[in-house]
Amino acid sequence: GSEFMPPLEEGSILYMPSTMPGISITEAQKLLQVTDRIIKQFPEVDRVLGKAGRAETSTDPAPLSMLETVITLRPKSEWRKADTWYSAWAPGWLTAVLRHINPDHISQEQLISQMNDALRIPGLANGWTMPIKGRIDMLTTGIRTPVGLKISGADVATIEEIGSQIEALLPTIKGTRSVFAERTGSGYFLDFEWDREQLAFAGLNMDEAQAAVQNAIGGETVTTTVQGRERYPVNVRYARDFRTDFGVLNRVLVQSSDGQRQIPIGQLATIKAASGPSMIRNEDGLMTGYVYVDMAGRDPSS
């Protein structure tokens, strides 16, 4: 082994499950509600706050498929009791002394194990750490679990295939709680193939056509509301049901350059669903994929 100091418990737990790429914002919200509800049922838990996605900053590269839930714990004096070797015979005054040597409540590792069993949701690979420790691990290694593997190469598909094979092999090793290999090549996108002849016939250039699509799907900030010291941008775009319906998207109108005509996108482009890398990670000039390994009841170096 390599770790001989007991872990420094921060009073909170960071639950970081991962799911497959391509999950929608709506489904991620539903998943967060389910996991938060399960976690809050444990009497040791004081507060639960989960989030999906990332902030508008390059310093937070978390994809939508990686959820983060901060679990704030109650004082250990309020945790459930656990049977110890002195529980049956020690008087109260002696119990108070022995409690400092051998606590008579469940441990944090036992609590995490119980939560992990309760959160066995199909398609979700659990990962457990603590907020400060997890951030330091990610800053130093890029991997958020106690043990991880980096697969480097020149082809995303090959990296993903090797990661899937490792994901199938590692659960047989003692102490492995969960294994998750990144599937960065499994993102889903809408692909617009523009007919340049039709664009020219309609007197449109590529920028004008692309702007119409961006406004319909991605949205456009039209104004900013001011509420005291707070400012909120107002983004206008099509409702979700329309953005995912090819028939509706084909009827999105593009205004001609002279402003006299409005032409449906279906006459100017072919819309189709496409798959491709949702994220490409590059380290030392090579594309890299991560395999996250969460462990329990075992020293990572043993």
VOPAGU-2260 file (C-alpha; in pm, 1 decimal, decimal comma):
REM VOPAGU-2260
SITE   aa  ch    i         X         Y         Z
SITE  GLY   A    0       0,0       0,0       0,0
SITE  SER   A    1      92,5     365,5     -27,1
SITE  GLU   A    2    -164,8     544,5     189,4
SITE  PHE   A    3    -123,5     510,2     565,8
SITE  MET   A    4    -299,8     825,7     683,7
SITE  PRO   A    5    -675,7     818,5     740,3
SITE  PRO   A    6    -870,5    1025,1     486,5
SITE  LEU   A    7    -943,3    1385,1     579,6
SITE  GLU   A    8   -1321,5    1398,8     581,3
SITE  GLU   A    9   -1451,0    1735,6     460,6
SITE  GLY   A   10   -1802,9    1705,3     600,8
SITE  SER   A   11   -1946,5    1671,7     251,8
SITE  ILE   A   12   -1940,4    1424,2     -35,9
SITE  LEU   A   13   -1913,5    1487,0    -409,0
SITE  TYR   A   14   -2119,9    1240,9    -613,2
SITE  MET   A   15   -2008,0    1245,1    -978,0
SITE  PRO   A   16   -2194,0     992,5   -1193,7
SITE  SER   A   17   -2139,9     970,4   -1569,3
SITE  THR   A   18   -2377,0     867,7   -1843,3
SITE  MET   A   19   -2351,8     825,0   -2217,9
SITE  PRO   A   20   -2300,7    1130,3   -2443,0
SITE  GLY   A   21   -2604,4    1267,4   -2619,8
SITE  ILE   A   22   -2821,1    1301,8   -2309,8
SITE  SER   A   23   -3054,2    1600,2   -2341,2
SITE  ILE   A   24   -3083,1    1880,1   -2088,4
SITE  THR   A   25   -3436,0    1765,9   -2002,4
SITE  GLU   A   26   -3326,0    1407,5   -1932,9
SITE  ALA   A   27   -3027,3    1529,8   -1730,2
SITE  GLN   A   28   -3265,6    1736,7   -1516,3
SITE  LYS   A   29   -3491,0    1434,7   -1460,7
SITE  LEU   A   30   -3190,0    1221,6   -1367,5
SITE  LEU   A   31   -3072,4    1482,8   -1117,5
SITE  GLN   A   32   -3415,7    1494,1    -956,8
SITE  VAL   A   33   -3418,5    1114,8    -917,9
SITE  THR   A   34   -3067,7    1092,9    -768,7
SITE  ASP   A   35   -3121,2    1393,1    -538,4
SITE  ARG   A   36   -3445,1    1240,7    -408,8
SITE  ILE   A   37   -3274,2     908,2    -331,3
SITE  ILE   A   38   -2977,5    1073,3    -157,9
SITE  LYS   A   39   -3198,7    1299,0      55,5
SITE  GLN   A   40   -3366,1     990,6     206,0
SITE  PHE   A   41   -3051,4     910,2     406,5
SITE  PRO   A   42   -3078,0    1057,5     759,2
SITE  GLU   A   43   -2709,8    1157,7     757,3
SITE  VAL   A   44   -2771,3    1399,4     467,7
SITE  ASP   A   45   -2848,7    1764,1     541,3
SITE  ARG   A   46   -2860,3    1920,5     193,6
SITE  VAL   A   47   -2821,7    1804,0    -166,6
SITE  LEU   A   48   -2740,8    2019,2    -468,5
SITE  GLY   A   49   -2683,0    1870,4    -813,1
SITE  LYS   A   50   -2587,5    2026,8   -1145,1
SITE  ALA   A   51   -2541,9    1914,6   -1503,7
SITE  GLY   A   52   -2339,4    2084,3   -1773,7
SITE  ARG   A   53   -2092,6    2364,5   -1720,4
SITE  ALA   A   54   -2058,9    2736,1   -1689,1
SITE  GLU   A   55   -1975,4    2961,4   -1984,5
SITE  THR   A   56   -1602,9    2936,5   -1919,4
SITE  SER   A   57   -1312,6    2739,3   -2060,2
SITE  THR   A   58   -1199,2    2646,2   -1708,5
SITE  ASP   A   59   -1499,5    2415,1   -1660,2
SITE  PRO   A   60   -1489,8    2157,0   -1943,9
SITE  ALA   A   61   -1748,0    1924,6   -1786,3
SITE  PRO   A   62   -1979,5    1774,3   -2051,0
SITE  LEU   A   63   -2354,8    1746,4   -2002,1
SITE  SER   A   64   -2314,3    1370,5   -1949,7
SITE  MET   A   65   -2113,4    1425,9   -1628,4
SITE  LEU   A   66   -2333,3    1514,2   -1332,9
SITE  GLU   A   67   -2208,0    1665,6   -1007,9
SITE  THR   A   68   -2395,3    1652,1    -678,6
SITE  VAL   A   69   -2263,0    1808,7    -357,9
SITE  ILE   A   70   -2396,1    1627,5     -49,4
SITE  THR   A   71   -2368,2    1822,0     276,5
SITE  LEU   A   72   -2368,4    1591,0     578,6
SITE  ARG   A   73   -2510,8    1642,8     925,5
SITE  PRO   A   74   -2282,0    1636,2    1233,4
SITE  LYS   A   75   -2167,3    1281,8    1306,1
SITE  SER   A   76   -2343,4    1288,3    1641,7
SITE  GLU   A   77   -2669,5    1268,1    1442,3
SITE  TRP   A   78   -2563,5     971,5    1228,1
SITE  ARG   A   79   -2713,4     625,6    1267,7
SITE  LYS   A   80   -2558,3     408,5    1536,7
SITE  ALA   A   81   -2350,6     102,3    1456,8
SITE  ASP   A   82   -2279,2    -199,0    1676,7
SITE  THR   A   83   -1929,8    -203,5    1826,7
SITE  TRP   A   84   -1742,0    -441,7    2053,2
SITE  TYR   A   85   -1831,9    -228,7    2356,1
SITE  SER   A   86   -2195,5    -147,9    2271,1
SITE  ALA   A   87   -2348,6    -426,6    2481,3
SITE  TRP   A   88   -2158,8    -386,0    2808,5
SITE  ALA   A   89   -1989,4     -43,9    2839,1
SITE  PRO   A   90   -2161,0     208,7    3072,4
SITE  GLY   A   91   -2237,3     557,6    2945,9
SITE  TRP   A   92   -1923,5     725,5    3079,7
SITE  LEU   A   93   -1699,5     458,9    2927,3
SITE  THR   A   94   -1888,9     465,8    2598,5
SITE  ALA   A   95   -1817,6     838,9    2572,6
SITE  VAL   A   96   -1444,2     765,6    2606,3
SITE  LEU   A   97   -1433,8     463,8    2375,6
SITE  ARG   A   98   -1632,0     652,8    2112,6
SITE  HIS   A   99   -1323,2     862,1    2039,1
SITE  ILE   A  100   -1120,7     546,2    1971,0
SITE  ASN   A  101   -1381,6     339,4    1792,0
SITE  PRO   A  102   -1684,4     546,5    1679,2
SITE  ASP   A  103   -2023,4     390,5    1745,0
SITE  HIS   A  104   -2187,3     534,8    1434,1
SITE  ILE   A  105   -2158,8     425,6    1072,5
SITE  SER   A  106   -1848,4     544,8     889,2
SITE  GLN   A  107   -1847,3     771,7     586,8
SITE  GLU   A  108   -1725,4     482,1     372,8
SITE  GLN   A  109   -2022,1     272,6     486,4
SITE  LEU   A  110   -2255,7     562,0     408,3
SITE  ILE   A  111   -2109,5     598,1      58,4
SITE  SER   A  112   -2142,2     222,4       4,8
SITE  GLN   A  113   -2510,4     235,0     103,1
SITE  MET   A  114   -2570,6     533,6    -124,6
SITE  ASN   A  115   -2392,9     358,8    -409,3
SITE  ASP   A  116   -2617,8      53,8    -369,0
SITE  ALA   A  117   -2927,9     276,3    -366,9
SITE  LEU   A  118   -2813,9     463,7    -678,7
SITE  ARG   A  119   -2763,4     168,3    -910,8
SITE  ILE   A  120   -2945,6     323,8   -1206,2
SITE  PRO   A  121   -2912,4     163,7   -1552,6
SITE  GLY   A  122   -2683,4     367,2   -1776,7
SITE  LEU   A  123   -2525,4     555,4   -1485,8
SITE  ALA   A  124   -2168,3     489,5   -1364,8
SITE  ASN   A  125   -2120,1     619,1   -1011,2
SITE  GLY   A  126   -1814,6     802,5    -884,7
SITE  TRP   A  127   -1752,9     923,3    -528,2
SITE  THR   A  128   -1504,8    1169,1    -382,8
SITE  MET   A  129   -1503,7    1485,8    -170,4
SITE  PRO   A  130   -1535,0    1839,5    -310,7
SITE  ILE   A  131   -1187,4    1973,0    -229,0
SITE  LYS   A  132   -1009,2    1642,2    -286,1
SITE  GLY   A  133   -1190,7    1591,2    -615,8
SITE  ARG   A  134   -1094,7    1936,0    -744,5
SITE  ILE   A  135    -730,0    1885,0    -650,5
SITE  ASP   A  136    -725,8    1543,2    -821,2
SITE  MET   A  137    -876,4    1690,1   -1137,6
SITE  LEU   A  138    -629,1    1979,4   -1140,6
SITE  THR   A  139    -325,7    1754,1   -1095,9
SITE  THR   A  140    -421,8    1452,3   -1309,2
SITE  GLY   A  141    -737,6    1543,1   -1500,1
SITE  ILE   A  142    -907,1    1232,3   -1359,3
SITE  ARG   A  143   -1171,7    1268,4   -1090,4
SITE  THR   A  144   -1162,5     913,7    -946,8
SITE  PRO   A  145    -893,8     761,3    -719,6
SITE  VAL   A  146    -766,0     546,3   -1007,1
SITE  GLY   A  147    -786,6     611,9   -1379,0
SITE  LEU   A  148    -633,2     520,7   -1711,2
SITE  LYS   A  149    -538,2     743,1   -2003,5
SITE  ILE   A  150    -551,6     594,1   -2353,1
SITE  SER   A  151    -363,1     794,4   -2615,9
SITE  GLY   A  152    -357,7     747,5   -2990,3
SITE  ALA   A  153    -432,5     896,1   -3329,5
SITE  ASP   A  154    -785,6     764,8   -3382,8
SITE  VAL   A  155   -1089,1     848,1   -3166,6
SITE  ALA   A  156   -1276,9     530,0   -3261,7
SITE  THR   A  157    -983,2     305,4   -3164,5
SITE  ILE   A  158    -939,1     485,8   -2831,6
SITE  GLU   A  159   -1309,2     442,7   -2757,1
SITE  GLU   A  160   -1298,8      71,6   -2848,5
SITE  ILE   A  161   -1000,3       5,2   -2620,5
SITE  GLY   A  162   -1170,8     197,4   -2340,1
SITE  SER   A  163   -1484,5     -17,5   -2375,5
SITE  GLN   A  164   -1274,6    -335,0   -2352,3
SITE  ILE   A  165   -1103,5    -208,7   -2036,7
SITE  GLU   A  166   -1441,9    -112,9   -1891,3
SITE  ALA   A  167   -1556,7    -473,9   -1934,9
SITE  LEU   A  168   -1242,6    -624,2   -1776,4
SITE  LEU   A  169   -1178,8    -411,6   -1466,5
SITE  PRO   A  170   -1499,7    -483,4   -1266,4
SITE  THR   A  171   -1366,3    -834,1   -1194,2
SITE  ILE   A  172   -1077,4    -689,0    -989,3
SITE  LYS   A  173   -1136,8    -688,5    -613,8
SITE  GLY   A  174   -1218,6    -346,9    -471,7
SITE  THR   A  175   -1354,6    -202,5    -796,0
SITE  ARG   A  176   -1685,4     -27,0    -733,4
SITE  SER   A  177   -1751,8     111,5   -1081,3
SITE  VAL   A  178   -1572,4     162,7   -1413,1
SITE  PHE   A  179   -1663,6     409,6   -1685,0
SITE  ALA   A  180   -1486,5     466,8   -2016,5
SITE  GLU   A  181   -1550,9     793,2   -2196,7
SITE  ARG   A  182   -1748,1     773,5   -2520,3
SITE  THR   A  183   -1644,8    1102,9   -2673,7
SITE  GLY   A  184   -1721,2     982,7   -3026,1
SITE  SER   A  185   -2090,8     924,7   -2961,7
SITE  GLY   A  186   -2229,1    1277,5   -2976,6
SITE  TYR   A  187   -2540,9    1353,7   -3180,5
SITE  PHE   A  188   -2586,4    1657,5   -3401,7
SITE  LEU   A  189   -2813,7    1810,4   -3664,3
SITE  ASP   A  190   -2630,9    1839,8   -3996,0
SITE  PHE   A  191   -2745,4    2094,3   -4257,0
SITE  GLU   A  192   -2613,6    2021,8   -4608,3
SITE  TRP   A  193   -2669,9    2340,7   -4803,3
SITE  ASP   A  194   -2741,0    2339,3   -5175,8
SITE  ARG   A  195   -2521,5    2622,0   -5298,8
SITE  GLU   A  196   -2699,3    2641,4   -5633,7
SITE  GLN   A  197   -3034,0    2695,2   -5460,8
SITE  LEU   A  198   -2876,8    2953,6   -5230,7
SITE  ALA   A  199   -2739,2    3142,1   -5529,9
SITE  PHE   A  200   -3072,6    3116,2   -5710,6
SITE  ALA   A  201   -3244,9    3268,1   -5405,9
SITE  GLY   A  202   -2985,2    3543,0   -5382,1
SITE  LEU   A  203   -2859,8    3422,3   -5043,7
SITE  ASN   A  204   -2510,5    3372,0   -4912,3
SITE  MET   A  205   -2399,7    3108,4   -4662,8
SITE  ASP   A  206   -2380,8    3349,9   -4369,3
SITE  GLU   A  207   -2744,8    3454,6   -4406,5
SITE  ALA   A  208   -2864,0    3093,4   -4426,2
SITE  GLN   A  209   -2653,9    2985,9   -4128,0
SITE  ALA   A  210   -2782,9    3281,1   -3924,3
SITE  ALA   A  211   -3143,3    3169,2   -3979,4
SITE  VAL   A  212   -3061,3    2819,7   -3852,7
SITE  GLN   A  213   -2868,6    2953,8   -3554,9
SITE  ASN   A  214   -3155,5    3181,8   -3454,3
SITE  ALA   A  215   -3412,5    2901,6   -3481,9
SITE  ILE   A  216   -3215,8    2632,7   -3294,8
SITE  GLY   A  217   -2947,1    2803,3   -3090,1
SITE  GLY   A  218   -3140,7    3122,1   -3028,5
SITE  GLU   A  219   -3045,8    3487,2   -3031,6
SITE  THR   A  220   -3012,8    3728,7   -2741,8
SITE  VAL   A  221   -3256,4    4009,0   -2822,2
SITE  THR   A  222   -3237,5    4216,5   -2504,9
SITE  THR   A  223   -3126,0    4220,3   -2142,4
SITE  THR   A  224   -3355,4    4269,2   -1845,8
SITE  VAL   A  225   -3230,6    4466,3   -1546,8
SITE  GLN   A  226   -3356,8    4377,4   -1200,1
SITE  GLY   A  227   -3170,7    4588,9    -948,6
SITE  ARG   A  228   -2805,6    4490,3    -974,8
SITE  GLU   A  229   -2887,2    4171,8   -1165,2
SITE  ARG   A  230   -2894,0    4146,1   -1544,3
SITE  TYR   A  231   -3046,8    3859,8   -1738,6
SITE  PRO   A  232   -3013,6    3807,5   -2115,5
SITE  VAL   A  233   -3336,3    3723,0   -2300,3
SITE  ASN   A  234   -3278,9    3450,9   -2560,1
SITE  VAL   A  235   -3543,7    3381,6   -2824,7
SITE  ARG   A  236   -3556,5    3052,2   -3014,2
SITE  TYR   A  237   -3799,3    2781,5   -3118,3
SITE  ALA   A  238   -3959,1    2565,4   -2849,6
SITE  ARG   A  239   -3791,9    2228,6   -2788,7
SITE  ASP   A  240   -4062,6    2028,1   -2968,8
SITE  PHE   A  241   -4006,0    2232,7   -3284,1
SITE  ARG   A  242   -3625,5    2222,6   -3268,0
SITE  THR   A  243   -3625,2    1841,4   -3272,9
SITE  ASP   A  244   -3886,4    1800,0   -3549,2
SITE  PHE   A  245   -3734,0    1777,2   -3896,8
SITE  GLY   A  246   -4065,3    1871,4   -4057,7
SITE  VAL   A  247   -4081,1    2196,0   -3860,5
SITE  LEU   A  248   -3714,4    2277,0   -3923,8
SITE  ASN   A  249   -3767,0    2230,3   -4297,4
SITE  ARG   A  250   -4032,9    2502,5   -4280,5
SITE  VAL   A  251   -3810,6    2758,6   -4106,9
SITE  LEU   A  252   -3809,7    3065,7   -4330,1
SITE  VAL   A  253   -3495,3    3237,9   -4453,8
SITE  GLN   A  254   -3538,0    3593,6   -4572,3
SITE  SER   A  255   -3381,8    3675,3   -4908,0
SITE  SER   A  256   -3114,7    3942,4   -4932,2
SITE  ASP   A  257   -3357,0    4190,2   -5093,0
SITE  GLY   A  258   -3612,8    4130,5   -4816,5
SITE  GLN   A  259   -3886,3    4052,1   -5067,2
SITE  ARG   A  260   -3908,9    3674,7   -5022,8
SITE  GLN   A  261   -3900,1    3414,8   -4748,6
SITE  ILE   A  262   -3777,3    3070,8   -4849,8
SITE  PRO   A  263   -3819,4    2749,8   -4642,1
SITE  ILE   A  264   -3493,6    2586,5   -4538,3
SITE  GLY   A  265   -3619,2    2258,4   -4687,9
SITE  GLN   A  266   -3572,5    2411,9   -5034,0
SITE  LEU   A  267   -3218,4    2519,1   -4956,2
SITE  ALA   A  268   -3069,9    2235,7   -4749,8
SITE  THR   A  269   -3099,5    1871,2   -4650,2
SITE  ILE   A  270   -3134,2    1815,6   -4275,0
SITE  LYS   A  271   -3017,6    1489,5   -4120,0
SITE  ALA   A  272   -2906,4    1350,7   -3785,4
SITE  ALA   A  273   -2534,1    1285,3   -3758,9
SITE  SER   A  274   -2302,3    1143,1   -3495,7
SITE  GLY   A  275   -1950,2    1251,5   -3416,6
SITE  PRO   A  276   -1710,4    1338,2   -3134,2
SITE  SER   A  277   -1881,6    1542,1   -2864,4
SITE  MET   A  278   -1541,4    1635,9   -2721,3
SITE  ILE   A  279   -1181,6    1580,2   -2832,4
SITE  ARG   A  280    -916,9    1575,6   -2560,3
SITE  ASN   A  281    -556,2    1634,5   -2665,6
SITE  GLU   A  282    -253,7    1561,4   -2445,8
SITE  ASP   A  283     108,2    1576,6   -2562,4
SITE  GLY   A  284      -1,8    1599,5   -2924,0
SITE  LEU   A  285    -216,0    1284,6   -2910,6
SITE  MET   A  286    -589,1    1237,1   -2874,0
SITE  THR   A  287    -666,3    1090,8   -2531,9
SITE  GLY   A  288    -955,0     907,0   -2369,7
SITE  TYR   A  289   -1006,1     849,4   -1997,1
SITE  VAL   A  290   -1125,0     543,1   -1807,6
SITE  TYR   A  291   -1250,8     627,7   -1457,4
SITE  VAL   A  292   -1220,6     362,9   -1184,3
SITE  ASP   A  293   -1393,2     411,0    -848,9
SITE  MET   A  294   -1260,2     189,1    -569,2
SITE  ALA   A  295   -1374,6      87,8    -221,1
SITE  GLY   A  296   -1220,2    -113,1      62,7
SITE  ARG   A  297    -876,2    -122,5     -91,9
SITE  ASP   A  298    -562,9      90,9    -108,0
SITE  PRO   A  299    -530,4     225,2    -465,8
SITE  SER   A  300    -165,6     116,1    -482,1
SITE  SER   A  301    -212,6    -234,0    -341,2
